[in-house]
Amino acid sequence: MIARLRGKVLTKDFEGAVIDVHGVGFRVAMPMTSLEQLPPMGQEAEVFTMMGVREDAIELYGFHDDATRRVFAKLIGVSGVGPRLGMSFLSGMTAAEVVAAVVREDVRALTKVKGVGKKT
């Protein structure tokens, strides 16, 4: 498992970034809250990662800190919440806001995320 990357930011777009680690470019899907924390292209960044393995793909998900990565891991452990929805949660709210909404059982805040209904 790849747990962390440290290298230069090659590209950034609305879905993630490419991080160059000693000549190897890793494509990392990232939520907007983490993308906003990345330094400008060409500068060095540290990204905490989680690898997702499916039948048809191996994907790398990245976060600006380990706490956000841990919240993502908990989110995708919930029935009906996959990596795409987990990323949506963390694009619309910080990890601390997600945790606070869950602790408060704030259904209104949680259902503001596209694809999340009261059942989820």
Buried (B, 14 or more C-beta within 10 A) or exposed (E): EBEEBEBBBBEBEEEBBBBBBEEEBBBBBBBBBBBEBBEEEEEEBBBBBBEBEEEEEEBBBBBBBEBBBBBBEBBBEEEEBEBEBBBBBBBBBBBEBBBEBBEEEEEEBBBEBEEBEEEB
